[in-house]
Amino acid sequence: MKKNAFSLEAEVLVNEAVGTRYRRVILAAPEIAAAVRPGQFVNLRVTRTLEPLLPRPFSVFWADAKRGEVELLLKPIGRGTHLLTRVPAGEKLPLIGPLGNAFRVDAGAEVHICLGGGTGMAPVYYLSSAIAAEGREACLVFGFRDASYQLPVELMRRSGAGWRLASDAGDEGCHRGTAIDLLKMLLDGDFAGKKVAIYTAGPGIMMKLAAGIAAGRELYCEASLEARMACGLSVCRGCVVRAFDAAGNPVNRTACTYGPVFKSSEVDWEHYVGME
């Protein structure tokens, strides 16, 4: 097992709908809640049986060390996530974490833009709350198709960060366009002249474009990659992604242990294929 990771039986405290597209699962996992950092993930068995055989990896959406709770944000898509939606409060599920590495916040940045889409909203949401808790300026930038993908306002406020939204449909309160369109607008507008760092998670094309913007403007940028993390411990090698080493040579990295957070300049974006 990975050093500093815990294997435990986590009681499901809450399993509820969040908006119209997502669910929030709150687990009693005090050891993990005390140790986890933004960007790390957990591996959760979604049933008490061996079917499905493999646990599912989930980025941590929120952790409360005092209450000993870990929150996950999921969008029911595949069989595993649909099975998880049926688990009642009070049931205990095998859980391992925290796994992987965390975001490394740029200490010299004046503004931290946390850019997310899809279930990639989870790790950058947690990161924004940690940055805001330190009294630093964090701005959540979320992009989605339409308002049905929004998180409830009370959850957005809980992060303590500012937020800006973009939707293809141009819903009320949203910039019409993509998250990348909104990112460019903020860099040229509200945050012009400030030292900005970008942290991103979500669809591969969004992260690739954010990485290109960061490189062109010489901004610090990290990306949380999604891959098929079957074991979470670099044993199965199912989550290998193409990257570059310090000398610029192509290398293979396991997203579950070397990542999931990479410096954006380390990722071979021409070969990266995300999960959404």
C-alpha positions as CSV (number, residue, x, y, z in Angstrom):
1,M,0.0,0.0,0.0
2,K,1.1,3.6,-0.7
3,K,2.8,5.2,2.3
4,N,0.4,7.4,4.3
5,A,-2.6,5.8,2.7
6,F,-5.3,4.2,4.8
7,S,-7.6,1.2,4.1
8,L,-10.8,1.3,6.1
9,E,-14.5,0.6,6.1
10,A,-16.2,4.0,5.5
11,E,-19.8,4.5,6.6
12,V,-22.0,6.3,4.0
13,L,-23.4,9.2,5.9
14,V,-25.1,11.0,2.9
15,N,-25.9,9.9,-0.6
16,E,-28.0,12.6,-2.3
17,A,-28.7,14.4,-5.5
18,V,-26.8,17.7,-6.1
19,G,-28.6,19.7,-8.7
20,T,-29.9,17.7,-11.6
21,R,-26.7,16.0,-12.9
22,Y,-24.6,15.1,-9.9
23,R,-24.6,13.3,-6.6
24,R,-22.7,13.9,-3.4
25,V,-21.6,11.0,-1.2
26,I,-20.3,11.9,2.3
27,L,-18.2,9.2,4.0
28,A,-17.1,8.8,7.6
29,A,-13.3,8.4,7.1
30,P,-11.4,10.3,9.8
31,E,-7.9,9.2,8.9
32,I,-8.3,10.1,5.3
33,A,-10.1,13.4,6.1
34,A,-7.1,14.4,8.3
35,A,-4.5,13.5,5.7
36,V,-5.9,14.3,2.3
37,R,-4.8,17.4,0.3
38,P,-6.5,19.0,-2.8
39,G,-5.9,17.0,-5.9
40,Q,-5.6,13.6,-4.3
41,F,-8.1,10.9,-4.8
42,V,-9.6,7.8,-3.1
43,N,-10.5,4.3,-4.3
44,L,-13.9,3.2,-3.3
45,R,-15.7,-0.1,-3.7
46,V,-19.2,0.7,-4.8
47,T,-20.8,-2.5,-3.4
48,R,-20.1,-5.0,-0.7
49,T,-19.7,-7.8,-3.3
50,L,-16.9,-8.6,-5.8
51,E,-19.2,-7.4,-8.6
52,P,-17.9,-5.1,-10.0
53,L,-14.5,-6.4,-9.2
54,L,-12.5,-3.2,-9.2
55,P,-13.0,-0.2,-6.9
56,R,-13.6,3.2,-8.5
57,P,-11.3,6.2,-8.2
58,F,-12.9,9.5,-7.1
59,S,-11.2,12.9,-6.6
60,V,-12.0,14.4,-3.2
61,F,-14.5,17.1,-3.4
62,W,-14.3,18.3,0.2
63,A,-12.8,17.0,3.5
64,D,-13.6,18.1,7.0
65,A,-10.9,16.9,9.4
66,K,-12.8,18.0,12.5
67,R,-15.9,16.0,11.5
68,G,-13.8,13.1,10.0
69,E,-15.8,13.3,6.7
70,V,-14.8,13.0,3.1
71,E,-17.1,14.1,0.3
72,L,-17.2,12.9,-3.3
73,L,-18.9,14.4,-6.3
74,L,-20.0,12.0,-9.0
75,K,-21.9,12.1,-12.2
76,P,-23.6,8.7,-12.7
77,I,-22.4,7.5,-16.1
78,G,-21.1,4.0,-16.0
79,R,-22.2,0.9,-14.1
80,G,-20.1,1.5,-11.0
81,T,-21.3,5.1,-10.4
82,H,-24.9,4.0,-11.0
83,L,-24.6,1.2,-8.4
84,L,-23.1,3.7,-6.0
85,T,-26.2,5.9,-6.2
86,R,-28.2,3.1,-4.7
87,V,-26.1,2.6,-1.6
88,P,-28.1,3.7,1.4
89,A,-26.9,5.8,4.4
90,G,-25.5,3.6,7.1
91,E,-23.9,1.1,4.8
92,K,-20.1,0.7,5.0
93,L,-17.9,0.4,1.9
94,P,-14.1,-0.4,1.6
95,L,-12.2,2.8,1.0
96,I,-8.4,3.5,0.4
97,G,-6.8,6.9,0.4
98,P,-5.6,9.4,0.1
99,L,-3.8,8.4,-3.1
100,G,-1.8,10.2,-5.7
101,N,-0.2,13.7,-5.4
102,A,-1.7,17.0,-4.7
103,F,-1.8,20.4,-6.3
104,R,1.3,22.5,-5.6
105,V,0.1,26.1,-5.1
106,D,2.3,28.8,-6.6
107,A,3.3,30.8,-3.6
108,G,4.1,33.9,-5.7
109,A,0.8,34.1,-7.5
110,E,-1.6,36.9,-6.7
111,V,-4.7,35.2,-8.2
112,H,-5.3,31.4,-8.4
113,I,-7.7,30.4,-11.2
114,C,-9.3,27.0,-10.5
115,L,-10.7,25.9,-13.9
116,G,-13.0,22.9,-14.1
117,G,-15.5,21.0,-16.2
118,G,-17.6,17.9,-15.7
119,T,-16.5,15.9,-12.6
120,G,-13.2,17.7,-12.9
121,M,-15.0,20.4,-10.8
122,A,-14.3,18.3,-7.7
123,P,-10.5,18.6,-7.3
124,V,-10.4,22.3,-8.2
125,Y,-13.3,23.1,-6.0
126,Y,-11.5,21.6,-3.0
127,L,-8.3,23.4,-4.0
128,S,-10.1,26.8,-4.2
129,S,-11.4,26.3,-0.7
130,A,-8.0,25.6,0.7
131,I,-6.5,28.7,-1.1
132,A,-9.4,30.9,0.1
133,A,-9.0,29.6,3.7
134,E,-5.4,30.9,3.7
135,G,-6.8,34.4,2.8
136,R,-5.5,34.3,-0.8
137,E,-7.5,35.1,-3.9
138,A,-9.0,32.1,-5.6
139,C,-11.5,32.2,-8.5
140,L,-13.4,29.1,-9.5
141,V,-14.1,29.0,-13.3
142,F,-16.6,26.3,-14.3
143,G,-17.8,25.6,-17.8
144,F,-20.7,23.4,-18.9
145,R,-23.3,22.9,-21.6
146,D,-26.2,24.4,-19.8
147,A,-27.5,25.4,-16.4
148,S,-28.5,21.8,-15.5
149,Y,-24.8,21.1,-14.9
150,Q,-24.4,23.9,-12.3
151,L,-23.8,23.2,-8.6
152,P,-26.2,24.7,-6.1
153,V,-25.3,28.2,-5.0
154,E,-24.9,27.1,-1.4
155,L,-22.2,24.7,-2.4
156,M,-20.4,27.4,-4.4
157,R,-20.5,29.8,-1.5
158,R,-19.1,27.1,0.9
159,S,-15.8,27.1,-1.0
160,G,-15.1,30.6,0.1
161,A,-13.7,31.5,-3.3
162,G,-15.1,33.8,-6.0
163,W,-16.6,32.1,-9.0
164,R,-17.4,32.7,-12.6
165,L,-19.5,30.4,-14.8
166,A,-19.6,29.8,-18.6
167,S,-22.2,27.8,-20.5
168,D,-22.7,27.0,-24.1
169,A,-26.4,28.1,-23.7
170,G,-25.5,31.4,-22.1
171,D,-27.8,30.8,-19.1
172,E,-28.5,33.5,-16.6
173,G,-25.4,34.4,-14.6
174,C,-23.2,32.7,-17.1
175,H,-20.8,33.9,-19.8
176,R,-22.0,32.5,-23.2
177,G,-19.2,30.3,-24.4
178,T,-16.7,27.9,-23.1
179,A,-14.6,27.9,-19.9
180,I,-11.6,28.7,-22.1
181,D,-13.4,31.7,-23.5
182,L,-14.1,32.9,-20.0
183,L,-10.5,32.2,-18.9
184,K,-9.1,34.4,-21.7
185,M,-11.6,37.2,-20.8
186,L,-10.5,37.1,-17.1
187,L,-6.8,37.2,-18.0
188,D,-7.3,40.2,-20.3
189,G,-9.9,41.9,-18.0
190,D,-10.3,41.4,-14.2
191,F,-6.9,39.9,-13.7
192,A,-4.9,41.8,-16.2
193,G,-1.5,42.9,-14.8
194,K,-1.7,40.4,-12.0
195,K,0.5,37.3,-11.5
196,V,-1.9,34.4,-12.1
197,A,-1.6,30.7,-11.6
198,I,-4.0,28.2,-13.3
199,Y,-5.1,24.8,-12.0
200,T,-7.3,22.7,-14.1
201,A,-9.3,19.4,-14.2
202,G,-11.9,18.1,-16.6
203,P,-12.2,17.4,-20.3
204,G,-8.8,16.8,-22.1
205,I,-9.4,19.5,-24.7
206,M,-10.2,22.1,-22.1
207,M,-7.0,21.3,-20.1
208,K,-4.9,21.2,-23.3
209,L,-6.1,24.7,-24.3
210,A,-5.6,26.0,-20.8
211,A,-2.0,24.6,-20.8
212,G,-1.4,26.4,-24.2
213,I,-2.7,29.7,-22.8
214,A,-0.5,29.3,-19.7
215,A,2.6,28.5,-21.8
216,G,2.0,31.5,-24.1
217,R,1.6,33.9,-21.2
218,E,4.3,32.3,-19.0
219,L,1.9,31.4,-16.3
220,Y,2.2,28.6,-13.7
221,C,-0.2,25.8,-14.6
222,E,-1.1,22.4,-13.2
223,A,-3.5,19.8,-14.6
224,S,-5.2,16.9,-12.8
225,L,-5.4,14.1,-15.3
226,E,-8.1,11.4,-15.6
227,A,-7.1,7.9,-16.6
228,R,-8.2,4.3,-15.9
229,M,-6.8,3.9,-12.4
230,A,-7.7,0.3,-11.6
231,C,-5.4,-0.2,-8.6
232,G,-4.3,3.3,-7.6
233,L,-0.9,2.0,-6.7
234,S,1.0,1.8,-10.0
235,V,0.8,-2.0,-10.0
236,C,-1.7,-2.6,-12.9
237,R,-0.1,0.1,-15.2
238,G,-3.6,0.8,-16.6
239,C,-3.3,4.6,-16.2
240,V,0.0,5.3,-18.0
241,V,0.1,8.7,-19.8
242,R,2.6,10.2,-22.1
243,A,4.7,12.9,-20.5
244,F,8.1,14.7,-20.7
245,D,10.9,14.5,-18.2
246,A,13.0,17.5,-17.1
247,A,15.1,17.3,-20.2
248,G,12.1,17.2,-22.5
249,N,12.4,13.5,-23.3
250,P,9.2,11.5,-23.7
251,V,8.4,9.2,-20.8
252,N,5.5,7.1,-19.6
253,R,4.1,8.1,-16.2
254,T,1.4,6.4,-14.1
255,A,-1.3,9.0,-13.4
256,C,-2.2,7.3,-10.1
257,T,1.1,7.8,-8.3
258,Y,3.2,10.3,-10.3
259,G,0.0,12.3,-10.7
260,P,-2.9,12.7,-11.0
261,V,-1.6,16.3,-10.8
262,F,1.0,17.2,-13.4
263,K,2.7,20.5,-14.3
264,S,0.9,21.3,-17.6
265,S,4.3,21.5,-19.4
266,E,5.0,17.9,-18.5
267,V,2.0,16.5,-20.3
268,D,2.2,15.3,-23.9
269,W,-1.1,16.8,-24.8
270,E,-1.0,15.5,-28.4
271,H,-1.4,12.0,-27.0
272,Y,-3.5,12.6,-23.9
273,V,-7.0,11.2,-23.9
274,G,-9.1,11.9,-20.9
275,M,-12.1,10.0,-19.5
276,E,-14.8,12.4,-20.7
